[in-house]
């Protein structure tokens, strides 16, 4: 008698955005864990020479290392800068979910930045509330207490653009219609260029992670990912177009 084998463990590696941390993915981690996924959401770390000396390549190497350390099937889920980093590490993953990703072609009109961007030092609750109009008060307070300073060099390199090969794995791009940091049109153009699935969603730049819609969106992504790593037909949430 053949004993049925349990399904393979599936692991999602979450990559946070600039000035944030793995804490941004707490809601998504709970949703994925409830569905039987293993999850990993580390903090990106400065280079030994300090935050001002940290490069985009330093962060990308960390993401590749996290991904290679977990068994297949494994997926990368990245937001903003984390979306770009996930795309840069796509060869190590079996599928990608990119939430309002910084586009590989860069953001050429972005203003110059100091060597260390003082997002942690200069954070205010009022500013956080304005950045998260789709979050409740508790989520905004949680974020305000956890913003961190960021490497201006990393952001300058990302905004200048970086060569990223078209991923050879299924890609889902989620684009918030109220994103003031990464134009939704840039996410749509990236999805079209890569033959990726595009899901337009309501909300702010960080709303898919910290807003009121975060649990439902995370749950909606799971069927897509299960299909992507299992080879079945891909489902779409809330009537989102293919």
N, C-alpha and C positions, 0 to 999 in steps of 0.2 A: 504493500500500500504506500503510495507516494504521499509524503507529508507536505502540505502546502507551505510554501516559503512566505515569510512576512514581506510586505513591500519594502523596498530599500528606503533607508532614511534619506529624507530630502532636507537640504540645508540652505537657508537664505542668509547671505552675508549683506548686511545693511551698511551703507556708506553715507555719512552725514555731510551736510553742507558747510560752507565757510562760517567760522565763528560759532559753530554749534558743537555737538557731540553725539555720541551714541544714544544719549537720552532722548533725542528727537524721535527715535523709532520705537519708543516704549509701547505705544498703542498697536502699531503694526506687529511688533514681536508677540504681544499677547494674542492677537488674532491668529497669527501663523502658528504659534505654539498650541492653541486650542484645536487647530486642524491637523496636528501631528507633525509639524515641521520643527526641525532644529533651527535655531537662529543665533546669529552672532552680530553684535553691533559695537565694535570697538571704537575708541576715540583715535582720531588721527593725531600723531605725535610730532612735535617739532624735531628738527635735525639736532644732533649733538651740539652744533655751533650756535643753536638758538633759533627763535622764531623768525627773526629778520633774515637769517641765512637759509631758511627752509625753502625748498623748491617744489614745483609741481611733480618733478620726478621722484622726490623723496616720498611724497604722499602716494604716488602711483605704485611705488615699490611696496609700500605697506599693504595696499589693497591686494596686490598680486600675492603677497605672502599670506594674508588672511585666507584668501580664496583657495590657494594651493594646499592649505593645511587641513581642509575639511574634505570628506569623501564626496564622490559624485553619487547622484546628481546634485549639483550645487548651482545656485543662481545668485546674481548680484543685483541688489536693489539700491539705487543711488539717487540722491536729490541734490539739485543745484550743482555746486562744485563736485559733490559726491556722484552725481550722474555722469559728469565728464570723466571722473576717475574710474567709475565702473566701466564705461565704454573703453577706456584705455586698457583695462584689464580683461576685456571680453574673451580673450583666448583661453583664459583659465576657467570660464563659466559655461554653463549649459543653456542659460537664458539670461536676458537683461530686462529689468524694469527701470526706466529712467524718468524721474519725476522732475519736471521743470529743469531739465539739465542745462548747464552752461554749454552752449554749442561749440563744437570743435573749431568752427571758423572764427570764434571769438566774439567779443563785443567791442568793436573798434572805437565807439563813441564814448566809452566809459571814462570817467575822470581819473586823473592820476591819484595814486595812493601812497601813504607813508610806508616806511619799511615794516612797521608793525601797525596794523589797523586796530585802534583801541575799542573794539566793539564790546568787550567785557567791561573795561574801565569806564567807558562813557555810556553804558546802557542805562536806560530809564524805563520805568514801568509804562509811562505815557507813550514813549516811542515804540515799545514792544506792542502795546495795545493797538497803535495805529498800523503796525506791520501785520497784525493778526486780527483783522476785523471779523473773521469767521471763526474765531476761537472764543471759548468762554473765559470768564475772569480767572478761574483757577489755572487754566492752561497758560494764559498770558503771564501770570505771576510765576509759574513754574519755569517758563522760558526766560523771563527777565532775570531770574536768579542764576541762570546757567550759561548765558552767552559768554563767549570767551574772545580774547584778542586773536587776531589772525595775521598770517604772514602776507605782507603787501606784495612780496615777490611772487608768491604762489598765485595770488589773484591777478597780478599784472601779466604773468605768463599765460594764465587761462584766458584772460580777456584779449590778449594779443592773438590767440589762436594756436592750435597744436594739431599736428597731423595725426589723425586717428583712422585706421583702416576700417572699412565697413565690416561690422561684426558678422561672423559666420554662424551665429546662433539666433533664435527668435528674439525679437526686441519689441517691447511695449513702451511707448512714449506717452506719458501723462502730462497734459498741458493745462494749467489753470487759466481761465479766461480773464482773471483779475490780476495776473502776475505783472508787477511793476519792475521786476528785476531782469527777468528773461522774457522777452516778447513771445506770446503764444505763437506768433507766426514763425519764429525761429524754431520752435519745437516741431511745428507742423512741417516746416521745410526739411528738418533733419529726418523726421519719420519718412517723408516722401523719398528723400535721397537714399535711405537705407532700406527701403521696402519694409519698414516697421509698421506695427499696428499703432494707430493714434487714438487716444481717448481724450477728447476735450472734457474738462470738468470745471464746475464753478469754484471760485475761491481765490485766495491770495497765493503768493509764492510758496509760503510754508504751510498753507492751509491743508494740503493733502496729508501732512504729517501731524499737525497740531490742532487743526480746526475740528469743528463738530462733525464733519463728514469723514474724518480719518478712519474710524472703525468700519464704516460701510464700504469705503473705497478699498481698504486692505482686504476685506472679505471678498470683494468683487474681483480683485486681482488673483486670488488663489485658484479659481477654475482655469484662468488663462495660463498660469504657471504650471498647474498640474498637466494641462494639455500640452504645453510647450515642452516639458521634460519627459512626457509620456507618449507623445506622438499622436494624440487624439485631436479631434476638431476643437478649435479654440472658441470659447464662449465669450460673450461680451456683456458687461453690466449696463443696466439702466438704458437699454436701447442704443448703446454706443455703436457707431458705425464700424464696420470692418476696415 
